[in-house]
């Protein structure tokens, strides 16, 4: 993100971009696997798919407007990294290098949102109306996740009884 000395005002973009935005700068979160990078299945902790062109263009637009973009991913979480016997910092460095190689610029990598996140772009989220819980786009917004829900019901619960019912 490009900042002036006054804080959040964009500065002249012909000047070099600072390496770090202020900690309290607004930012947009973008998921990695299935959102910014193509993903069909796990292929190894250090394997990241090819960039999704539409997302790359959106990120370039947001950055050109002076808005910081961060990769918000579970891939670099303590739990995910423990499964693969690596540190979160090692995973973050793999992702940052992928960004530099594939996008032409690095992006910060985080594993949690904060009060400064403007919004989050993710392939496995359902947006709901604030303070109401109603899905934007109606119940169909949940429908694409029904199979995932059914796949994750423990074997001790008969799935058949839920196959033709809404699960939201």
PyMOL commands that set and color helices and strands:
alter all, ss='L'
color gray80, all
select helices_A, chain A and resi 53-64+74-76+78-83+88-103+140-143+146-151+159-162
alter helices_A, ss='H'
color red, helices_A
select strands_A, chain A and resi 27-30+68-72+108-110+117-121
alter strands_A, ss='S'
color yellow, strands_A
deselect
rebuild
show_as cartoon
